[in-house]
Amino acid sequence: RMCMRLASELPGRFAAMGVVSGLRFPKPNQANAPLPIIAFHGTADPVNAFEGHGRDYWNQSVQGALEDWANFDGCVSTTTDTYISAKASMTSYGMCSPGAALKLVQIGRAGHTWPGSPTMRSKVLGWVCPDFSATDMMADFFKQHSFSRAPPKLHTSAELVPVATTPEPTTTATSTTFEGYYYDSYGQKFE
């Protein structure tokens, strides 16, 4: 969920997103350009239910979130299903807006777990699919969907100098304020 919120709140900062057990479509969505996404989700996830209707923050199904991202990314409704293993299949949307790609790996019986991790089962989180590595698949996806332009320039630490000396800057979870300037968690200066 956090990755999806960041994709919405910080458009242009990420070349692509990869999520495990957390595909969401933030509402409202502040993103202003298509975003390549690869997601992995187990059908037996006890934390973020695949069918939705779970906890207050997880009402939308994974399929509903996938369809919302497909609409946002300008993808046509046709998909290609590829079987990765006996328990996992990948849905790929085609004919998306330039720069967009959308893939969901659905893993039957898997829980709120990372595919390919060495732990086979957690009593709380469920079964782990050992048939493939989500890490490797994400790395390949990110190689295919890197920035074709330079990412936004971030200020260097030498540039992060307060306008006036203050005993303690005011810090929140997302920004630090000095007199007259704001610095986000990436060090980007705002006036």
C-alpha positions in Angstrom: 0.0 0.0 0.0 2.8 2.4 0.8 4.4 2.0 -2.7 1.1 2.7 -4.4 0.6 5.8 -2.2 4.1 7.0 -3.0 3.5 6.5 -6.8 0.5 8.7 -6.4 1.9 11.4 -4.2 5.4 11.7 -5.8 4.7 11.4 -9.5 7.8 11.3 -11.7 10.1 10.0 -8.9 9.8 6.3 -9.8 10.5 4.7 -13.1 8.4 1.7 -12.2 6.8 0.0 -9.1 7.0 -3.6 -7.9 4.7 -4.7 -5.0 4.0 -7.9 -3.2 0.6 -8.3 -1.4 -0.1 -4.6 -1.8 -1.5 -3.6 -5.2 -3.9 -0.7 -4.5 -5.2 2.2 -6.6 -5.1 5.3 -4.4 -8.2 7.5 -4.4 -7.6 10.2 -5.2 -4.7 9.4 -7.4 -2.3 12.3 -7.9 -0.1 10.6 -10.5 0.1 12.5 -13.7 1.8 10.0 -16.0 1.5 6.3 -16.8 3.5 4.0 -14.4 4.8 0.5 -15.1 3.7 -1.8 -12.3 4.4 -5.5 -11.5 2.5 -6.9 -8.6 2.4 -10.3 -6.9 -0.5 -11.4 -4.7 -1.5 -14.7 -3.1 -5.1 -15.8 -3.3 -5.0 -16.9 0.4 -3.5 -13.7 1.8 -4.9 -13.4 5.4 -3.8 -9.7 5.7 -4.8 -8.1 2.4 -7.5 -10.4 1.0 -7.2 -11.0 -2.7 -11.0 -10.6 -3.1 -11.0 -7.4 -1.0 -13.6 -6.7 1.7 -11.0 -7.2 4.4 -9.9 -4.6 6.9 -11.1 -1.0 6.6 -8.2 0.0 4.4 -8.5 -3.0 2.0 -12.0 -2.9 0.6 -11.1 -3.1 -3.1 -10.2 -6.5 -4.6 -6.8 -7.0 -6.3 -8.6 -7.4 -9.6 -10.4 -4.1 -9.0 -7.1 -2.3 -8.3 -5.6 -3.9 -11.4 -8.4 -2.7 -13.6 -8.2 0.8 -12.2 -4.5 1.0 -12.9 -5.2 -0.4 -16.4 -7.6 2.4 -17.0 -5.2 5.0 -15.6 -2.3 3.6 -17.8 -4.6 3.6 -20.9 -4.3 -0.2 -21.3 -6.9 -2.0 -23.4 -9.0 -4.6 -21.6 -7.4 -7.5 -23.3 -4.8 -9.4 -21.3 -2.4 -12.2 -21.8 -2.1 -15.0 -19.2 1.2 -16.8 -18.8 1.6 -19.7 -16.5 4.7 -19.4 -14.4 4.2 -22.6 -12.4 1.4 -24.9 -11.5 0.2 -22.5 -8.9 1.1 -19.1 -10.4 0.0 -17.2 -13.5 0.8 -13.8 -14.8 -1.7 -11.4 -16.3 -0.2 -8.8 -18.6 -2.1 -5.9 -20.1 -1.2 -4.9 -23.6 -1.5 -1.8 -25.7 -1.0 0.6 -22.9 0.0 4.3 -23.1 3.6 4.9 -24.0 5.8 4.2 -20.9 3.2 2.1 -19.2 3.2 -1.7 -18.4 1.0 -3.6 -16.1 1.5 -7.2 -14.8 -0.1 -9.2 -12.0 1.3 -12.5 -10.8 -1.5 -14.3 -9.0 -0.4 -17.2 -6.8 -2.9 -19.8 -5.8 -3.0 -20.7 -2.1 -0.1 -18.3 -1.2 -0.4 -16.0 1.8 0.9 -12.6 2.7 4.4 -13.7 1.7 7.3 -13.0 -0.7 7.5 -15.6 -3.5 10.8 -17.3 -3.6 11.8 -16.5 -0.1 13.5 -19.3 1.9 10.7 -19.6 4.5 8.1 -22.1 3.2 5.3 -21.3 5.6 4.3 -18.9 8.3 1.5 -19.9 10.7 0.3 -16.3 10.6 1.0 -15.2 7.1 0.5 -18.4 5.1 2.3 -20.5 2.5 5.2 -19.1 0.5 5.5 -20.1 -3.2 9.0 -21.5 -3.9 8.5 -21.9 -7.7 10.0 -18.5 -8.7 11.6 -15.4 -7.2 9.6 -12.2 -7.0 12.9 -10.4 -6.4 14.4 -11.6 -9.7 11.2 -10.9 -11.7 11.0 -7.4 -10.2 14.7 -6.8 -11.1 14.1 -7.8 -14.7 11.0 -5.6 -14.9 12.9 -2.6 -13.5 15.7 -3.2 -16.1 13.0 -3.0 -18.8 11.3 0.1 -17.3 14.1 2.4 -16.2 14.0 6.2 -16.6 14.6 7.1 -20.3 15.4 10.5 -18.9 17.4 11.6 -15.9 15.4 11.3 -12.7 14.5 14.6 -11.0 17.6 16.4 -9.6 17.9 16.1 -5.9 19.8 18.7 -3.9 23.2 17.6 -2.5 23.8 17.7 1.2 26.0 20.8 0.7 22.9 22.6 -0.6 20.7 21.6 2.4 21.7 24.6 4.5 19.1 26.5 6.5 18.3 30.1 5.7 18.8 31.1 9.3 20.3 29.2 12.1 17.7 27.7 14.4 18.3 25.6 17.5 16.2 22.7 16.2 14.4 22.3 12.8 10.8 21.3 12.9 10.5 17.7 11.6 7.5 15.7 10.6 7.3 12.3 9.0 7.6 13.8 5.5 9.4 17.1 5.7 11.8 19.3 7.6 11.2 23.0 7.9 13.8 25.7 8.3 12.9 29.4 8.3 11.6 30.1 4.8 12.4 26.7 3.2 11.0 23.2 3.3 12.9 20.0 2.5 11.0 16.8 1.6 12.2 13.4 2.6 14.2 13.3 -0.7 16.1 16.5 0.1 14.1 18.5 -2.5 14.0 22.1 -1.5 10.7 24.0 -1.6 10.1 27.7 -0.9 
